[in-house]
Amino acid sequence: MAGYTHKSAKLLTKDTVKGISSRAKLKRASDRTNGIDVYNENYYENKLNQLRYNRSLANQPDGYTVANGMKDANRYLQTGRISTEDLTDILLVTDGLFHPDYDLMDSFQQIKTIGLTPYINELTKTLEKRVLPIDDRTAVRITFNSFYSE
């Protein structure tokens, strides 16, 4: 996400993690139809089994993108350019910082408002309360000085 003066922000990438469980379920159904041996769906009711399967879709068609060193990652990484005019900061986060109740822009605003550590603490409490897995929580925030002149 990129932050700009006047409190505006822009999402720089597509959230390819969103909907991964639904896409994974469709893939398993398709695989079964095509004669590929896949466990029955009740096996994937176990969150750990579901997560393991979902991770097998990293950098795969209809999966999700992750910069994890896989050769195929380059095919799925999103690239582009943005204007640096009025750019104040860029926040890069791993999916472990995706909040189940917020979209990415809401998370970005929360992190900017309350700070990364309080955001992580609140996220952790939410995940624990819902018995959801806690993934790595990594972020890089780059801030730019607004007083640059030539």
C-alpha positions in Angstrom: 0.0 0.0 0.0 1.2 3.5 -0.7 0.3 6.5 1.5 0.1 10.0 0.1 -0.2 13.5 1.6 -3.8 14.5 2.4 -4.3 11.1 4.1 -5.1 9.3 0.8 -3.8 5.8 0.1 -3.6 3.4 -2.8 -3.5 -0.4 -2.8 -0.6 -1.4 -5.0 -1.2 -5.1 -5.5 -4.1 -7.5 -5.8 -4.9 -9.6 -2.7 -4.4 -13.1 -4.1 -4.8 -14.7 -0.7 -8.4 -13.5 -0.5 -10.7 -16.4 -1.5 -7.9 -19.0 -1.6 -9.9 -21.5 0.4 -12.8 -21.3 -2.0 -10.5 -21.6 -5.0 -8.7 -24.5 -3.3 -12.0 -26.3 -2.8 -13.0 -25.9 -6.4 -9.6 -27.2 -7.5 -9.9 -30.3 -5.3 -13.4 -30.9 -6.8 -12.0 -30.5 -10.3 -9.1 -32.8 -9.6 -11.4 -35.5 -8.3 -13.5 -35.2 -11.5 -10.3 -35.6 -13.5 -9.3 -38.8 -11.6 -6.7 -37.2 -9.4 -6.5 -38.7 -6.0 -7.5 -36.1 -3.4 -8.7 -36.6 0.2 -12.5 -36.2 0.8 -13.6 -32.8 1.8 -14.1 -33.7 5.5 -10.3 -34.1 5.7 -10.0 -30.4 4.9 -12.4 -29.4 7.7 -9.3 -29.6 9.8 -7.7 -26.1 9.5 -4.2 -27.4 9.4 -5.0 -29.8 6.6 -6.7 -27.0 4.7 -3.8 -24.6 5.2 -1.3 -27.3 4.0 -3.3 -27.8 0.8 -3.8 -24.0 0.3 0.0 -23.6 0.6 0.5 -26.1 -2.2 -1.2 -23.6 -4.4 1.5 -21.0 -3.9 2.5 -19.5 -7.3 0.2 -21.8 -9.1 -2.7 -20.9 -11.5 -5.8 -19.9 -9.4 -3.6 -20.0 -6.3 -1.9 -17.1 -4.6 1.3 -15.2 -5.1 4.1 -15.4 -2.6 7.7 -14.2 -2.9 9.2 -17.4 -1.4 12.1 -18.1 -3.7 10.2 -20.5 -6.0 11.2 -20.2 -9.6 7.5 -19.8 -10.7 7.1 -16.9 -8.3 8.3 -14.5 -11.1 5.3 -15.5 -13.2 2.8 -14.4 -10.5 4.5 -11.4 -8.9 2.8 -8.1 -9.7 5.0 -5.3 -11.0 4.4 -1.8 -12.0 5.2 1.9 -11.4 3.6 4.5 -9.3 4.0 8.2 -9.1 6.2 9.4 -6.3 4.5 12.8 -6.3 3.1 13.4 -2.8 4.2 9.9 -1.7 4.7 9.7 2.0 5.1 6.0 2.7 4.9 2.5 1.4 3.9 -0.5 3.5 4.8 -4.0 2.5 3.2 -6.8 4.6 3.1 -10.6 4.6 -0.3 -12.3 4.7 0.1 -12.9 8.4 -0.9 -9.3 8.9 -4.1 -9.6 7.0 -6.9 -9.0 9.5 -10.0 -11.2 9.1 -12.3 -8.2 9.6 -10.5 -5.6 7.6 -9.6 -5.2 3.9 -6.0 -4.3 3.2 -6.7 -0.6 3.1 -8.4 -0.7 6.5 -5.4 -2.6 7.8 -3.0 0.0 6.3 -5.0 2.9 8.0 -5.0 1.0 11.3 -1.3 0.5 11.2 -0.7 4.1 10.3 -3.1 5.3 13.1 -2.2 3.1 16.0 1.2 1.7 15.0 2.4 -1.8 13.9 2.9 -3.3 17.4 -0.6 -2.4 18.7 -2.1 -3.6 15.4 -0.3 -6.9 15.7 -1.4 -7.3 19.3 -5.0 -6.6 18.4 -4.8 -9.0 15.4 -3.3 -11.7 17.6 -6.1 -11.4 20.2 -8.7 -11.6 17.4 -7.1 -14.7 15.8 -6.7 -16.4 19.2 -10.3 -15.7 20.1 -11.5 -17.2 16.9 -9.0 -20.1 17.1 -7.5 -19.1 13.8 -3.9 -19.9 12.9 -1.3 -17.2 13.5 1.1 -16.8 10.6 4.3 -14.9 10.3 3.7 -11.2 10.7 6.3 -9.2 8.8 6.2 -5.7 7.6 8.5 -3.1 6.0 7.4 0.5 6.0 9.4 3.0 4.0 8.7 6.6 4.7 9.7 9.6 2.6 10.6 13.1 3.6 8.3 15.7 2.2 10.9 18.4 2.2 12.9 17.1 -0.8 13.9 19.8 -3.2 16.3 20.0 -6.1 
